[in-house]
Each structure stands twice: as structure tokens, then as C-alpha cells.
């Protein structure tokens, strides 16, 4: 699916985009953005009232509150369950196993060291 409509503000309001790195996992909807860092920090931005992401409301995001942040937190958790990964804070790279053929392909492409 193309992200072009999302980038140009023509996205489906119910669509959520997920992204993950080795230090963070994030979810973004048309009106909110949540980032979970591996050190346990949370960043949350209400994009409808703060499109420049200048007010981090991550400290006010708690599982027992009914908010857009809690909704994205639930979606991120569900995403992790569906894809058999843990939230980044629980991620242990040494516990990840890969098919040796995949490792060799990633090395040949320059993504992994020798």
C-alpha cells in the first residue's frame, strides 16, 4: 500500500501506520503519534492540535486512561502480538534467530558485517 496519500494529508482517518527501529516503535494516525523508546520513554503528540509536534504528552499516557495515546498503545501492542515481536523495551537482540541463508543475503547486501 502506498504511503503517498498519508504524506500529502489525504489519508484515511482510520488508518494507522507503524514503524520500528532497533531503539523505538511508533504508531501514527491522522490525529496522533506515539513513540515507545527502548529505554521506556514515551512520546505522544496530538497532531490535530499540535501538528508541529512541539508538546510531548507522553507522560500523560497511561493504560487506564481513555485517550488517543492509549488507543495507539493498544494498537502497537496488538501489532507486536500479530508479528510475534515484543515491545521494544522488552527486545533482546541476542534472542533473535535467523535462517543462515537470510543472514548471508543480508551480509551480501551490506546490511550485516562479516
C-alpha positions in Angstrom: 0.0 0.0 0.0 1.3 3.4 -0.9 2.1 6.0 1.9 1.8 8.8 -0.6 -1.8 9.8 0.4 -0.7 9.7 4.0 2.2 12.0 3.4 0.1 14.5 1.5 -2.7 14.6 4.1 -5.2 12.6 2.0 -5.1 9.6 4.3 -8.0 7.5 5.6 -8.6 8.9 9.1 -8.9 5.4 10.5 -5.6 4.2 9.1 -2.6 3.8 11.4 1.0 3.5 10.2 3.5 1.5 12.2 7.3 1.8 12.2 10.0 0.1 14.1 13.8 0.5 14.6 16.2 -1.1 16.9 15.6 1.6 19.6 11.9 2.5 19.1 8.5 1.5 17.8 5.9 4.1 16.7 2.3 4.3 15.5 0.8 7.3 13.7 -2.8 8.1 12.9 -4.2 11.1 11.2 -4.6 12.8 14.6 -1.9 11.4 16.9 1.6 9.9 17.1 3.1 7.7 19.7 6.7 6.6 20.0 7.9 4.0 22.5 11.6 4.1 23.1 13.6 1.0 24.3 14.6 2.8 27.5 10.9 3.0 28.5 10.2 6.6 27.5 7.0 7.5 25.6 6.4 10.5 23.3 2.9 11.3 22.3 1.8 14.1 20.1 -1.8 15.2 19.4 -1.4 16.1 15.8 -4.8 17.6 15.3 -4.0 20.4 17.9 -0.2 20.2 17.7 0.8 19.4 14.0 4.4 20.6 14.6 4.9 18.1 17.4 6.1 20.7 19.9 4.2 19.5 23.0 5.2 16.0 24.1 2.3 14.5 26.1 3.9 11.1 26.7 3.9 11.5 30.5 0.1 11.7 30.5 -0.3 8.5 28.5 -1.4 5.7 30.9 -3.1 2.4 30.2 -6.0 3.3 32.4 -6.9 6.5 30.6 -9.3 6.7 27.6 -7.3 8.7 25.2 -5.8 8.6 21.7 -2.5 7.7 23.3 -4.0 4.7 25.0 -5.6 3.7 21.7 -2.3 3.8 19.8 -0.6 2.0 22.7 -3.1 -0.8 22.4 -2.7 -0.9 18.6 1.1 -1.1 19.0 0.8 -4.0 21.5 -1.6 -5.8 19.2 0.7 -5.2 16.2 3.6 -6.7 18.2 1.5 -9.8 19.1 0.4 -10.3 15.5 4.0 -10.1 14.3 5.5 -12.2 17.1 7.7 -9.4 18.4 7.8 -7.8 21.8 7.6 -4.1 22.5 11.0 -2.6 22.0 11.6 -2.2 25.8 11.5 -6.0 26.0 13.5 -6.6 22.9 16.6 -8.7 23.4 18.6 -8.8 20.1 20.7 -11.8 21.2 17.5 -13.8 21.4 16.6 -13.3 17.8 17.4 -16.2 15.5 17.6 -16.0 11.7 17.8 -18.5 8.9 21.5 -18.8 7.9 20.6 -18.1 4.2 18.9 -14.9 5.2 22.0 -13.8 7.2 24.2 -14.5 4.2 21.9 -12.5 1.9 21.8 -9.5 4.4 25.7 -9.7 4.5 25.9 -9.7 0.7 23.7 -6.6 0.6 25.9 -4.8 3.2 23.2 -4.8 6.0 25.3 -7.0 8.3 29.0 -7.1 9.0 31.3 -10.0 8.1 
